[in-house]
């Protein structure tokens, strides 16, 4: 469940960002507060297996018109995205929420290495993915 001070404003939410892990969650939350992003809900999905269908469905119902985004700091082929996407689609289907193409991905692109090896590049990538997850424009994926 989104724990921000705006979590009761279901009607005004334009984007539901789902993520796992405390680093990306707290960076997203900090940036949202800094930019007064009251139209973005952030939901941490900490239990990945078994997938918490009931809890995710509840959040999808709370924000019926919100764009659904999975955000992770790992490269696309190394984080939870490939596991989460089909399960998230199943949860969306059960509440009549679009197709698998309606799940937007925000994170690093597929990579052969888990990290760039350069701190400045890592910080730049991390900043970009946080900004992209919260940007006012719809997310273009891929």
N, CA, C and O atoms as CSV, one atom per row, in Angstrom:
chain,resi,resn,atom,element,x,y,z
A,1,UNK,N,N,0.846,-1.184,0.000
A,1,UNK,CA,C,0.000,0.000,0.000
A,1,UNK,C,C,0.884,1.238,0.000
A,1,UNK,O,O,1.891,1.296,0.706
A,2,UNK,N,N,0.501,2.216,-0.791
A,2,UNK,CA,C,1.230,3.473,-0.842
A,2,UNK,C,C,1.105,4.151,0.516
A,2,UNK,O,O,-0.003,4.333,1.020
A,3,UNK,N,N,2.224,4.523,1.103
A,3,UNK,CA,C,2.225,5.088,2.448
A,3,UNK,C,C,2.452,6.599,2.470
A,3,UNK,O,O,2.808,7.146,3.514
A,4,UNK,N,N,2.255,7.279,1.351
A,4,UNK,CA,C,2.506,8.717,1.360
A,4,UNK,C,C,1.310,9.462,1.916
A,4,UNK,O,O,0.247,8.882,2.136
A,5,UNK,N,N,1.497,10.756,2.140
A,5,UNK,CA,C,0.423,11.552,2.734
A,5,UNK,C,C,-0.748,11.762,1.786
A,5,UNK,O,O,-1.787,12.279,2.199
A,6,UNK,N,N,-0.602,11.374,0.532
A,6,UNK,CA,C,-1.659,11.563,-0.455
A,6,UNK,C,C,-2.369,10.257,-0.791
A,6,UNK,O,O,-3.115,10.205,-1.769
A,7,UNK,N,N,-2.160,9.217,-0.019
A,7,UNK,CA,C,-2.642,7.892,-0.395
A,7,UNK,C,C,-4.161,7.776,-0.436
A,7,UNK,O,O,-4.681,6.772,-0.924
A,8,UNK,N,N,-4.883,8.769,0.059
A,8,UNK,CA,C,-6.340,8.696,0.002
A,8,UNK,C,C,-6.908,9.426,-1.221
A,8,UNK,O,O,-8.127,9.506,-1.370
A,9,UNK,N,N,-6.061,9.953,-2.087
A,9,UNK,CA,C,-6.517,10.697,-3.262
A,9,UNK,C,C,-6.563,9.802,-4.493
A,9,UNK,O,O,-5.910,10.086,-5.498
A,10,UNK,N,N,-7.329,8.731,-4.416
A,10,UNK,CA,C,-7.374,7.763,-5.508
A,10,UNK,C,C,-7.731,8.387,-6.846
A,10,UNK,O,O,-7.166,8.005,-7.871
A,11,UNK,N,N,-8.642,9.325,-6.859
A,11,UNK,CA,C,-9.122,9.904,-8.114
A,11,UNK,C,C,-8.059,10.741,-8.817
A,11,UNK,O,O,-8.051,10.805,-10.046
A,12,UNK,N,N,-7.178,11.374,-8.082
A,12,UNK,CA,C,-6.193,12.262,-8.689
A,12,UNK,C,C,-4.891,11.589,-9.076
A,12,UNK,O,O,-3.961,12.265,-9.518
A,13,UNK,N,N,-4.799,10.294,-8.925
A,13,UNK,CA,C,-3.544,9.584,-9.199
A,13,UNK,C,C,-3.464,9.238,-10.686
A,13,UNK,O,O,-4.349,8.568,-11.218
A,14,UNK,N,N,-2.400,9.694,-11.359
A,14,UNK,CA,C,-2.226,9.426,-12.787
A,14,UNK,C,C,-1.279,8.260,-13.045
A,14,UNK,O,O,-1.273,7.694,-14.137
A,15,UNK,N,N,-0.464,7.894,-12.027
A,15,UNK,CA,C,0.497,6.816,-12.222
A,15,UNK,C,C,0.660,6.025,-10.927
A,15,UNK,O,O,0.784,6.596,-9.844
A,16,UNK,N,N,0.657,4.696,-11.065
A,16,UNK,CA,C,0.940,3.790,-9.954
A,16,UNK,C,C,2.287,3.149,-10.243
A,16,UNK,O,O,2.419,2.352,-11.172
A,17,UNK,N,N,3.291,3.501,-9.440
A,17,UNK,CA,C,4.635,2.957,-9.608
A,17,UNK,C,C,4.814,1.827,-8.609
A,17,UNK,O,O,4.771,2.041,-7.398
A,18,UNK,N,N,5.013,0.632,-9.125
A,18,UNK,CA,C,5.282,-0.535,-8.292
A,18,UNK,C,C,6.783,-0.785,-8.318
A,18,UNK,O,O,7.414,-0.683,-9.370
A,19,UNK,N,N,7.353,-1.111,-7.167
A,19,UNK,CA,C,8.785,-1.367,-7.108
A,19,UNK,C,C,9.062,-2.358,-5.987
A,19,UNK,O,O,8.184,-2.684,-5.189
A,20,UNK,N,N,10.296,-2.824,-5.946
A,20,UNK,CA,C,10.723,-3.728,-4.891
A,20,UNK,C,C,12.093,-3.272,-4.427
A,20,UNK,O,O,12.946,-2.929,-5.246
A,21,UNK,N,N,12.307,-3.266,-3.147
A,21,UNK,CA,C,13.598,-2.834,-2.622
A,21,UNK,C,C,13.519,-1.438,-2.038
A,21,UNK,O,O,12.807,-0.569,-2.539
A,22,UNK,N,N,14.276,-1.247,-0.958
A,22,UNK,CA,C,14.154,0.025,-0.260
A,22,UNK,C,C,14.888,1.171,-0.938
A,22,UNK,O,O,14.444,2.315,-0.838
A,23,UNK,N,N,16.002,0.906,-1.627
A,23,UNK,CA,C,16.763,2.000,-2.225
A,23,UNK,C,C,15.921,2.749,-3.243
A,23,UNK,O,O,15.759,3.965,-3.144
A,24,UNK,N,N,15.388,2.036,-4.216
A,24,UNK,CA,C,14.602,2.709,-5.254
A,24,UNK,C,C,13.315,3.297,-4.668
A,24,UNK,O,O,12.892,4.371,-5.094
A,25,UNK,N,N,12.694,2.633,-3.719
A,25,UNK,CA,C,11.468,3.170,-3.115
A,25,UNK,C,C,11.737,4.513,-2.444
A,25,UNK,O,O,11.023,5.485,-2.692
A,26,UNK,N,N,12.766,4.573,-1.596
A,26,UNK,CA,C,13.031,5.812,-0.866
A,26,UNK,C,C,13.505,6.932,-1.785
A,26,UNK,O,O,13.204,8.099,-1.536
A,27,UNK,N,N,14.241,6.597,-2.841
A,27,UNK,CA,C,14.635,7.623,-3.806
A,27,UNK,C,C,13.413,8.162,-4.552
A,27,UNK,O,O,13.295,9.369,-4.764
A,28,UNK,N,N,12.509,7.271,-4.947
A,28,UNK,CA,C,11.275,7.706,-5.610
A,28,UNK,C,C,10.437,8.576,-4.675
A,28,UNK,O,O,9.929,9.622,-5.078
A,29,UNK,N,N,10.298,8.138,-3.432
A,29,UNK,CA,C,9.482,8.870,-2.470
A,29,UNK,C,C,10.078,10.247,-2.176
A,29,UNK,O,O,9.351,11.237,-2.086
A,30,UNK,N,N,11.393,10.306,-2.027
A,30,UNK,CA,C,12.059,11.586,-1.766
A,30,UNK,C,C,11.872,12.552,-2.936
A,30,UNK,O,O,11.573,13.729,-2.734
A,31,UNK,N,N,12.049,12.053,-4.151
A,31,UNK,CA,C,11.882,12.899,-5.338
A,31,UNK,C,C,10.425,13.346,-5.493
A,31,UNK,O,O,10.156,14.481,-5.885
A,32,UNK,N,N,9.495,12.451,-5.184
A,32,UNK,CA,C,8.068,12.804,-5.270
A,32,UNK,C,C,7.742,13.927,-4.290
A,32,UNK,O,O,7.032,14.870,-4.642
A,33,UNK,N,N,8.252,13.833,-3.071
A,33,UNK,CA,C,8.002,14.878,-2.071
A,33,UNK,C,C,8.637,16.201,-2.491
A,33,UNK,O,O,8.042,17.265,-2.326
A,34,UNK,N,N,9.850,16.122,-3.036
A,34,UNK,CA,C,10.570,17.323,-3.455
A,34,UNK,C,C,9.813,18.063,-4.556
A,34,UNK,O,O,9.811,19.294,-4.594
A,35,UNK,N,N,9.176,17.316,-5.445
A,35,UNK,CA,C,8.471,17.916,-6.581
A,35,UNK,C,C,6.964,17.969,-6.400
A,35,UNK,O,O,6.231,18.217,-7.357
A,36,UNK,N,N,6.492,17.735,-5.169
A,36,UNK,CA,C,5.058,17.754,-4.872
A,36,UNK,C,C,4.282,16.861,-5.839
A,36,UNK,O,O,3.280,17.279,-6.420
A,37,UNK,N,N,4.758,15.631,-6.000
A,37,UNK,CA,C,4.134,14.688,-6.927
A,37,UNK,C,C,2.944,13.978,-6.321
A,37,UNK,O,O,2.959,12.757,-6.169
A,38,UNK,N,N,1.913,14.729,-5.973
A,38,UNK,CA,C,0.744,14.140,-5.322
A,38,UNK,C,C,-0.115,13.316,-6.272
A,38,UNK,O,O,-1.097,12.705,-5.850
A,39,UNK,N,N,0.249,13.294,-7.552
A,39,UNK,CA,C,-0.527,12.516,-8.517
A,39,UNK,C,C,0.137,11.187,-8.869
A,39,UNK,O,O,-0.267,10.519,-9.821
A,40,UNK,N,N,1.163,10.806,-8.096
A,40,UNK,CA,C,1.861,9.534,-8.302
A,40,UNK,C,C,1.807,8.729,-7.011
A,40,UNK,O,O,2.187,9.222,-5.948
A,41,UNK,N,N,1.336,7.494,-7.104
A,41,UNK,CA,C,1.338,6.578,-5.961
A,41,UNK,C,C,2.499,5.604,-6.142
A,41,UNK,O,O,2.731,5.100,-7.241
A,42,UNK,N,N,3.223,5.346,-5.060
A,42,UNK,CA,C,4.344,4.405,-5.095
A,42,UNK,C,C,4.002,3.256,-4.164
A,42,UNK,O,O,3.658,3.466,-3.000
A,43,UNK,N,N,4.097,2.060,-4.677
A,43,UNK,CA,C,3.739,0.875,-3.902
A,43,UNK,C,C,4.903,-0.111,-3.918
A,43,UNK,O,O,5.320,-0.574,-4.980
A,44,UNK,N,N,5.422,-0.428,-2.740
A,44,UNK,CA,C,6.508,-1.406,-2.628
A,44,UNK,C,C,5.931,-2.804,-2.605
A,44,UNK,O,O,5.065,-3.113,-1.785
A,45,UNK,N,N,6.405,-3.646,-3.497
A,45,UNK,CA,C,5.997,-5.050,-3.533
A,45,UNK,C,C,7.180,-5.835,-2.974
A,45,UNK,O,O,8.117,-6.153,-3.706
A,46,UNK,N,N,7.139,-6.144,-1.697
A,46,UNK,CA,C,8.285,-6.787,-1.057
A,46,UNK,C,C,8.232,-8.304,-1.135
A,46,UNK,O,O,9.277,-8.955,-1.126
A,47,UNK,N,N,7.067,-8.866,-1.209
A,47,UNK,CA,C,6.949,-10.322,-1.342
A,47,UNK,C,C,6.733,-10.621,-2.812
A,47,UNK,O,O,5.659,-10.363,-3.357
A,48,UNK,N,N,7.756,-11.167,-3.451
A,48,UNK,CA,C,7.637,-11.454,-4.880
A,48,UNK,C,C,7.140,-12.867,-5.138
A,48,UNK,O,O,6.445,-13.113,-6.124
A,49,UNK,N,N,7.493,-13.795,-4.258
A,49,UNK,CA,C,7.099,-15.190,-4.456
A,49,UNK,C,C,6.681,-15.790,-3.117
A,49,UNK,O,O,7.495,-15.810,-2.194
A,50,UNK,N,N,5.473,-16.269,-2.971
A,50,UNK,CA,C,4.419,-16.239,-3.982
A,50,UNK,C,C,3.943,-14.805,-4.205
A,50,UNK,O,O,3.922,-13.981,-3.290
A,51,UNK,N,N,3.567,-14.543,-5.442
A,51,UNK,CA,C,3.164,-13.191,-5.822
A,51,UNK,C,C,1.884,-12.799,-5.085
A,51,UNK,O,O,0.926,-13.571,-5.061
A,52,UNK,N,N,1.857,-11.606,-4.483
A,52,UNK,CA,C,0.690,-11.166,-3.706
A,52,UNK,C,C,-0.434,-10.602,-4.592
A,52,UNK,O,O,-0.706,-9.402,-4.583
A,53,UNK,N,N,-1.073,-11.489,-5.348
A,53,UNK,CA,C,-2.127,-11.058,-6.282
A,53,UNK,C,C,-3.184,-10.195,-5.604
A,53,UNK,O,O,-3.574,-9.155,-6.135
A,54,UNK,N,N,-3.648,-10.622,-4.435
A,54,UNK,CA,C,-4.731,-9.898,-3.765
A,54,UNK,C,C,-4.335,-8.465,-3.417
A,54,UNK,O,O,-5.135,-7.544,-3.579
A,55,UNK,N,N,-3.115,-8.276,-2.944
A,55,UNK,CA,C,-2.677,-6.931,-2.565
A,55,UNK,C,C,-2.452,-6.043,-3.788
A,55,UNK,O,O,-2.799,-4.862,-3.772
A,56,UNK,N,N,-1.878,-6.605,-4.835
A,56,UNK,CA,C,-1.659,-5.839,-6.064
A,56,UNK,C,C,-3.004,-5.492,-6.705
A,56,UNK,O,O,-3.187,-4.373,-7.184
A,57,UNK,N,N,-3.936,-6.430,-6.718
A,57,UNK,CA,C,-5.269,-6.157,-7.271
A,57,UNK,C,C,-5.954,-5.035,-6.499
A,57,UNK,O,O,-6.627,-4.190,-7.090
A,58,UNK,N,N,-5.783,-5.027,-5.186
A,58,UNK,CA,C,-6.375,-3.967,-4.362
A,58,UNK,C,C,-5.826,-2.595,-4.772
A,58,UNK,O,O,-6.579,-1.628,-4.888
A,59,UNK,N,N,-4.513,-2.522,-4.988
A,59,UNK,CA,C,-3.915,-1.247,-5.399
A,59,UNK,C,C,-4.367,-0.849,-6.805
A,59,UNK,O,O,-4.608,0.329,-7.067
A,60,UNK,N,N,-4.482,-1.817,-7.699
A,60,UNK,CA,C,-4.962,-1.529,-9.059
A,60,UNK,C,C,-6.390,-0.993,-9.026
A,60,UNK,O,O,-6.737,-0.103,-9.803
A,61,UNK,N,N,-7.212,-1.527,-8.139
A,61,UNK,CA,C,-8.596,-1.049,-8.004
A,61,UNK,C,C,-8.642,0.350,-7.395
A,61,UNK,O,O,-9.511,1.149,-7.744
A,62,UNK,N,N,-7.713,0.650,-6.486
A,62,UNK,CA,C,-7.679,1.972,-5.845
A,62,UNK,C,C,-7.402,3.080,-6.844
A,62,UNK,O,O,-7.881,4.203,-6.690
A,63,UNK,N,N,-6.620,2.756,-7.875
A,63,UNK,CA,C,-6.212,3.754,-8.864
A,63,UNK,C,C,-6.637,3.284,-10.252
A,63,UNK,O,O,-5.785,2.925,-11.064
A,64,UNK,N,N,-7.924,3.280,-10.535
A,64,UNK,CA,C,-8.444,2.659,-11.759
A,64,UNK,C,C,-7.987,3.293,-13.066
A,64,UNK,O,O,-7.969,2.619,-14.097
A,65,UNK,N,N,-7.621,4.560,-13.051
A,65,UNK,CA,C,-7.207,5.197,-14.307
A,65,UNK,C,C,-5.709,5.487,-14.348
A,65,UNK,O,O,-5.233,6.174,-15.252
A,66,UNK,N,N,-4.973,4.968,-13.382
A,66,UNK,CA,C,-3.536,5.247,-13.309
A,66,UNK,C,C,-2.735,4.384,-14.276
A,66,UNK,O,O,-3.044,3.213,-14.493
A,67,UNK,N,N,-1.707,4.985,-14.848
A,67,UNK,CA,C,-0.737,4.261,-15.664
A,67,UNK,C,C,0.031,3.327,-14.719
A,67,UNK,O,O,0.448,3.754,-13.642
A,68,UNK,N,N,0.222,2.067,-15.106
A,68,UNK,CA,C,0.889,1.078,-14.254
A,68,UNK,C,C,2.351,0.959,-14.681
A,68,UNK,O,O,2.650,0.698,-15.846
A,69,UNK,N,N,3.260,1.155,-13.714
A,69,UNK,CA,C,4.695,1.162,-13.990
A,69,UNK,C,C,5.410,0.222,-13.028
A,69,UNK,O,O,5.138,0.233,-11.827
A,70,UNK,N,N,6.327,-0.594,-13.554
A,70,UNK,CA,C,7.246,-1.362,-12.715
A,70,UNK,C,C,8.587,-0.644,-12.778
A,70,UNK,O,O,9.117,-0.418,-13.866
A,71,UNK,N,N,9.139,-0.283,-11.629
A,71,UNK,CA,C,10.409,0.432,-11.553
A,71,UNK,C,C,11.412,-0.407,-10.772
A,71,UNK,O,O,11.115,-0.891,-9.680
A,72,UNK,N,N,12.604,-0.573,-11.342
A,72,UNK,CA,C,13.673,-1.288,-10.645
A,72,UNK,C,C,14.998,-0.652,-11.009
A,72,UNK,O,O,15.142,-0.049,-12.072
A,73,UNK,N,N,15.973,-0.795,-10.108
A,73,UNK,CA,C,17.283,-0.215,-10.391
A,73,UNK,C,C,18.200,-1.184,-11.122
A,73,UNK,O,O,19.203,-0.762,-11.698
A,74,UNK,N,N,17.882,-2.457,-11.112
A,74,UNK,CA,C,18.695,-3.440,-11.822
A,74,UNK,C,C,18.424,-3.356,-13.322
A,74,UNK,O,O,17.395,-2.824,-13.738
A,75,UNK,N,N,19.355,-3.885,-14.144
A,75,UNK,CA,C,19.064,-3.975,-15.579
A,75,UNK,C,C,17.812,-4.826,-15.813
A,75,UNK,O,O,17.470,-5.686,-15.000
A,76,UNK,N,N,17.148,-4.575,-16.919
A,76,UNK,CA,C,15.874,-5.225,-17.222
A,76,UNK,C,C,15.955,-6.748,-17.149
A,76,UNK,O,O,15.012,-7.398,-16.698
A,77,UNK,N,N,17.072,-7.319,-17.589
A,77,UNK,CA,C,17.209,-8.772,-17.624
A,77,UNK,C,C,17.755,-9.360,-16.325
A,77,UNK,O,O,17.995,-10.566,-16.260
A,78,UNK,N,N,17.957,-8.547,-15.295
A,78,UNK,CA,C,18.532,-9.064,-14.054
A,78,UNK,C,C,17.671,-8.834,-12.819
A,78,UNK,O,O,17.862,-9.512,-11.810
A,79,UNK,N,N,16.763,-7.929,-12.870
A,79,UNK,CA,C,15.916,-7.657,-11.722
A,79,UNK,C,C,14.653,-8.502,-11.758
A,79,UNK,O,O,14.600,-9.532,-12.429
A,80,UNK,N,N,13.655,-8.063,-11.042
A,80,UNK,CA,C,12.411,-8.823,-10.892
A,80,UNK,C,C,11.450,-8.670,-12.067
A,80,UNK,O,O,10.458,-9.395,-12.140
A,81,UNK,N,N,11.718,-7.750,-12.985
A,81,UNK,CA,C,10.755,-7.432,-14.046
A,81,UNK,C,C,10.273,-8.652,-14.826
A,81,UNK,O,O,9.071,-8.821,-15.025
A,82,UNK,N,N,11.197,-9.500,-15.267
A,82,UNK,CA,C,10.774,-10.643,-16.097
A,82,UNK,C,C,9.896,-11.619,-15.310
A,82,UNK,O,O,9.079,-12.326,-15.900
A,83,UNK,N,N,10.055,-11.664,-13.999
A,83,UNK,CA,C,9.203,-12.496,-13.149
A,83,UNK,C,C,7.872,-11.793,-12.874
A,83,UNK,O,O,6.811,-12.418,-12.886
A,84,UNK,N,N,7.947,-10.496,-12.629
A,84,UNK,CA,C,6.774,-9.716,-12.229
A,84,UNK,C,C,5.795,-9.473,-13.376
A,84,UNK,O,O,4.584,-9.565,-13.176
A,85,UNK,N,N,6.295,-9.167,-14.567
A,85,UNK,CA,C,5.427,-8.737,-15.676
A,85,UNK,C,C,4.262,-9.682,-15.948
A,85,UNK,O,O,3.125,-9.213,-16.002
A,86,UNK,N,N,4.477,-10.997,-16.125
A,86,UNK,CA,C,3.312,-11.852,-16.397
A,86,UNK,C,C,2.354,-11.947,-15.212
A,86,UNK,O,O,1.146,-12.089,-15.402
A,87,UNK,N,N,2.875,-11.873,-14.012
A,87,UNK,CA,C,2.016,-11.940,-12.824
A,87,UNK,C,C,1.231,-10.645,-12.642
A,87,UNK,O,O,0.058,-10.660,-12.271
A,88,UNK,N,N,1.892,-9.543,-12.907
A,88,UNK,CA,C,1.209,-8.257,-12.840
A,88,UNK,C,C,0.123,-8.182,-13.910
A,88,UNK,O,O,-0.958,-7.648,-13.662
A,89,UNK,N,N,0.404,-8.709,-15.082
A,89,UNK,CA,C,-0.598,-8.754,-16.149
A,89,UNK,C,C,-1.803,-9.587,-15.716
A,89,UNK,O,O,-2.943,-9.192,-15.958
A,90,UNK,N,N,-1.564,-10.729,-15.080
A,90,UNK,CA,C,-2.660,-11.568,-14.585
A,90,UNK,C,C,-3.503,-10.796,-13.571
A,90,UNK,O,O,-4.732,-10.860,-13.603
A,91,UNK,N,N,-2.840,-10.065,-12.671
A,91,UNK,CA,C,-3.565,-9.258,-11.684
A,91,UNK,C,C,-4.370,-8.163,-12.380
A,91,UNK,O,O,-5.507,-7.887,-11.998
A,92,UNK,N,N,-3.780,-7.538,-13.400
A,92,UNK,CA,C,-4.484,-6.487,-14.140
A,92,UNK,C,C,-5.690,-7.053,-14.883
A,92,UNK,O,O,-6.764,-6.452,-14.895
A,93,UNK,N,N,-5.500,-8.216,-15.503
A,93,UNK,CA,C,-6.593,-8.850,-16.251
A,93,UNK,C,C,-7.769,-9.158,-15.336
A,93,UNK,O,O,-8.925,-9.007,-15.731
A,94,UNK,N,N,-7.477,-9.586,-14.120
A,94,UNK,CA,C,-8.548,-9.968,-13.198
A,94,UNK,C,C,-9.386,-8.776,-12.742
A,94,UNK,O,O,-10.502,-8.952,-12.255
A,95,UNK,N,N,-8.852,-7.567,-12.898
A,95,UNK,CA,C,-9.622,-6.369,-12.548
A,95,UNK,C,C,-9.918,-5.524,-13.795
A,95,UNK,O,O,-10.167,-4.322,-13.704
A,96,UNK,N,N,-9.882,-6.186,-14.966
A,96,UNK,CA,C,-10.195,-5.537,-16.247
A,96,UNK,C,C,-9.352,-4.290,-16.509
A,96,UNK,O,O,-9.882,-3.216,-16.795
A,97,UNK,N,N,-8.032,-4.451,-16.408
A,97,UNK,CA,C,-7.118,-3.319,-16.587
A,97,UNK,C,C,-6.155,-3.506,-17.753
A,97,UNK,O,O,-4.947,-3.550,-17.519
A,98,UNK,N,N,-6.608,-3.616,-18.961
A,98,UNK,CA,C,-5.742,-3.563,-20.126
A,98,UNK,C,C,-4.958,-4.815,-20.444
A,98,UNK,O,O,-5.305,-5.919,-20.025
A,99,UNK,N,N,-3.878,-4.612,-21.206
A,99,UNK,CA,C,-3.065,-5.723,-21.697
A,99,UNK,C,C,-1.663,-5.662,-21.109
A,99,UNK,O,O,-1.332,-4.743,-20.360
A,100,UNK,N,N,-0.843,-6.650,-21.455
A,100,UNK,CA,C,0.533,-6.674,-20.953
A,100,UNK,C,C,1.319,-5.477,-21.471
A,100,UNK,O,O,2.290,-5.057,-20.842
A,101,UNK,N,N,0.914,-4.927,-22.605
A,101,UNK,CA,C,1.575,-3.733,-23.140
A,101,UNK,C,C,1.294,-2.491,-22.298
A,101,UNK,O,O,1.971,-1.474,-22.448
A,102,UNK,N,N,0.310,-2.567,-21.421
A,102,UNK,CA,C,-0.009,-1.439,-20.551
A,102,UNK,C,C,0.881,-1.382,-19.317
A,102,UNK,O,O,0.792,-0.435,-18.537
A,103,UNK,N,N,1.738,-2.384,-19.130
A,103,UNK,CA,C,2.708,-2.363,-18.035
A,103,UNK,C,C,3.948,-1.654,-18.562
A,103,UNK,O,O,4.607,-2.142,-19.480
A,104,UNK,N,N,4.259,-0.519,-17.987
A,104,UNK,CA,C,5.429,0.250,-18.408
A,104,UNK,C,C,6.616,-0.120,-17.521
A,104,UNK,O,O,6.465,-0.340,-16.319
A,105,UNK,N,N,7.794,-0.183,-18.131
A,105,UNK,CA,C,9.023,-0.517,-17.412
A,105,UNK,C,C,9.892,0.723,-17.289
A,105,UNK,O,O,10.108,1.445,-18.263
A,106,UNK,N,N,10.387,0.961,-16.077
A,106,UNK,CA,C,11.369,2.016,-15.853
A,106,UNK,C,C,12.530,1.381,-15.105
A,106,UNK,O,O,12.362,0.833,-14.016
A,107,UNK,N,N,13.686,1.463,-15.697
A,107,UNK,CA,C,14.890,0.899,-15.094
A,107,UNK,C,C,16.016,0.915,-16.103
A,107,UNK,O,O,15.904,1.497,-17.181
A,108,UNK,N,N,17.089,0.272,-15.734
A,108,UNK,CA,C,18.220,0.210,-16.656
A,108,UNK,C,C,17.899,-0.753,-17.796
A,108,UNK,O,O,17.141,-1.704,-17.608
A,109,UNK,N,N,18.471,-0.511,-18.975
A,109,UNK,CA,C,18.240,-1.423,-20.102
A,109,UNK,C,C,18.930,-2.763,-19.861
A,109,UNK,O,O,19.764,-2.870,-18.962
A,110,UNK,N,N,18.597,-3.789,-20.650
A,110,UNK,CA,C,19.278,-5.081,-20.499
A,110,UNK,C,C,20.793,-4.902,-20.603
A,110,UNK,O,O,21.286,-4.069,-21.363
A,111,UNK,N,N,21.509,-5.694,-19.830
A,111,UNK,CA,C,22.963,-5.554,-19.783
A,111,UNK,C,C,23.607,-6.888,-19.435
A,111,UNK,O,O,22.983,-7.745,-18.808
A,112,UNK,N,N,24.853,-7.057,-19.843
A,112,UNK,CA,C,25.604,-8.267,-19.499
A,112,UNK,C,C,26.209,-8.164,-18.107
A,112,UNK,O,O,26.610,-9.175,-17.530
A,113,UNK,N,N,26.278,-6.962,-17.566
A,113,UNK,CA,C,26.849,-6.743,-16.237
A,113,UNK,C,C,25.802,-6.098,-15.339
A,113,UNK,O,O,24.943,-5.349,-15.804
A,114,UNK,N,N,25.886,-6.397,-14.058
A,114,UNK,CA,C,24.914,-5.834,-13.121
A,114,UNK,C,C,25.165,-4.365,-12.829
A,114,UNK,O,O,24.242,-3.646,-12.447
A,115,UNK,N,N,26.387,-3.914,-12.999
A,115,UNK,CA,C,26.721,-2.516,-12.713
A,115,UNK,C,C,27.656,-1.974,-13.788
A,115,UNK,O,O,28.345,-2.732,-14.471
A,116,UNK,N,N,27.668,-0.661,-13.924
A,116,UNK,CA,C,28.507,-0.035,-14.944
A,116,UNK,C,C,29.981,-0.077,-14.579
A,116,UNK,O,O,30.838,-0.116,-15.462
A,117,UNK,N,N,30.283,-0.070,-13.299
A,117,UNK,CA,C,31.673,-0.028,-12.860
A,117,UNK,C,C,32.186,1.387,-12.660
A,117,UNK,O,O,33.316,1.580,-12.211
A,118,UNK,N,N,31.372,2.374,-12.987
A,118,UNK,CA,C,31.751,3.774,-12.826
A,118,UNK,C,C,30.700,4.467,-11.974
A,118,UNK,O,O,29.522,4.489,-12.330
A,119,UNK,N,N,31.121,5.029,-10.854
A,119,UNK,CA,C,30.185,5.661,-9.926
A,119,UNK,C,C,29.386,6.780,-10.594
A,119,UNK,O,O,28.173,6.870,-10.402
A,120,UNK,N,N,30.045,7.624,-11.368
A,120,UNK,CA,C,29.333,8.747,-12.002
A,120,UNK,C,C,28.265,8.256,-12.967
A,120,UNK,O,O,27.185,8.842,-13.042
A,121,UNK,N,N,28.551,7.190,-13.706
A,121,UNK,CA,C,27.563,6.630,-14.636
A,121,UNK,C,C,26.402,6.027,-13.851
A,121,UNK,O,O,25.244,6.194,-14.232
A,122,UNK,N,N,26.707,5.325,-12.755
A,122,UNK,CA,C,25.661,4.726,-11.913
A,122,UNK,C,C,24.730,5.807,-11.359
A,122,UNK,O,O,23.508,5.672,-11.423
A,123,UNK,N,N,25.306,6.863,-10.823
A,123,UNK,CA,C,24.503,7.948,-10.247
A,123,UNK,C,C,23.632,8.594,-11.325
A,123,UNK,O,O,22.464,8.895,-11.079
A,124,UNK,N,N,24.193,8.808,-12.512
A,124,UNK,CA,C,23.435,9.398,-13.622
A,124,UNK,C,C,22.269,8.494,-14.013
A,124,UNK,O,O,21.147,8.970,-14.184
A,125,UNK,N,N,22.526,7.193,-14.155
A,125,UNK,CA,C,21.460,6.248,-14.514
A,125,UNK,C,C,20.376,6.206,-13.445
A,125,UNK,O,O,19.187,6.185,-13.761
A,126,UNK,N,N,20.791,6.194,-12.176
A,126,UNK,CA,C,19.828,6.135,-11.070
A,126,UNK,C,C,18.950,7.382,-11.061
A,126,UNK,O,O,17.734,7.291,-10.888
A,127,UNK,N,N,19.562,8.531,-11.247
A,127,UNK,CA,C,18.813,9.791,-11.281
A,127,UNK,C,C,17.824,9.798,-12.437
A,127,UNK,O,O,16.680,10.224,-12.278
A,128,UNK,N,N,18.261,9.328,-13.598
A,128,UNK,CA,C,17.389,9.291,-14.773
A,128,UNK,C,C,16.192,8.373,-14.568
A,128,UNK,O,O,15.076,8.715,-14.960
A,129,UNK,N,N,16.413,7.205,-13.955
A,129,UNK,CA,C,15.278,6.290,-13.788
A,129,UNK,C,C,14.280,6.817,-12.768
A,129,UNK,O,O,13.078,6.604,-12.922
A,130,UNK,N,N,14.752,7.500,-11.729
A,130,UNK,CA,C,13.836,8.105,-10.758
A,130,UNK,C,C,13.023,9.213,-11.429
A,130,UNK,O,O,11.809,9.296,-11.245
A,131,UNK,N,N,13.692,10.055,-12.202
A,131,UNK,CA,C,12.980,11.136,-12.908
A,131,UNK,C,C,11.980,10.573,-13.912
A,131,UNK,O,O,10.867,11.084,-14.032
A,132,UNK,N,N,12.370,9.523,-14.634
A,132,UNK,CA,C,11.468,8.937,-15.629
A,132,UNK,C,C,10.219,8.357,-14.968
A,132,UNK,O,O,9.114,8.507,-15.490
A,133,UNK,N,N,10.391,7.695,-13.823
A,133,UNK,CA,C,9.244,7.095,-13.128
A,133,UNK,C,C,8.232,8.148,-12.688
A,133,UNK,O,O,7.037,7.865,-12.597
A,134,UNK,N,N,8.708,9.358,-12.416
A,134,UNK,CA,C,7.833,10.409,-11.896
A,134,UNK,C,C,7.507,11.496,-12.917
A,134,UNK,O,O,6.764,12.427,-12.607
A,135,UNK,N,N,8.046,11.392,-14.118
A,135,UNK,CA,C,7.828,12.441,-15.122
A,135,UNK,C,C,6.346,12.637,-15.404
A,135,UNK,O,O,5.564,11.691,-15.313
A,136,UNK,N,N,5.955,13.865,-15.748
A,136,UNK,CA,C,4.540,14.127,-16.028
A,136,UNK,C,C,4.035,13.473,-17.312
A,136,UNK,O,O,2.854,13.140,-17.416
A,137,UNK,N,N,4.922,13.287,-18.287
A,137,UNK,CA,C,4.513,12.690,-19.561
A,137,UNK,C,C,4.302,11.186,-19.400
A,137,UNK,O,O,4.929,10.565,-18.542
A,138,UNK,N,N,3.428,10.594,-20.215
A,138,UNK,CA,C,3.268,9.133,-20.190
A,138,UNK,C,C,4.602,8.456,-20.525
A,138,UNK,O,O,5.391,8.978,-21.313
A,139,UNK,N,N,4.835,7.319,-19.934
A,139,UNK,CA,C,6.090,6.605,-20.142
A,139,UNK,C,C,6.037,5.842,-21.455
A,139,UNK,O,O,5.100,5.088,-21.718
A,140,UNK,N,N,7.048,6.050,-22.262
A,140,UNK,CA,C,7.178,5.340,-23.531
A,140,UNK,C,C,8.037,4.108,-23.292
A,140,UNK,O,O,9.181,4.226,-22.853
A,141,UNK,N,N,7.506,2.949,-23.573
A,141,UNK,CA,C,8.246,1.705,-23.383
A,141,UNK,C,C,8.005,0.820,-24.581
A,141,UNK,O,O,6.845,0.661,-24.962
A,142,UNK,N,N,8.984,0.245,-25.193
A,142,UNK,CA,C,10.397,0.258,-24.774
A,142,UNK,C,C,11.114,1.492,-25.197
A,142,UNK,O,O,12.304,1.640,-24.916
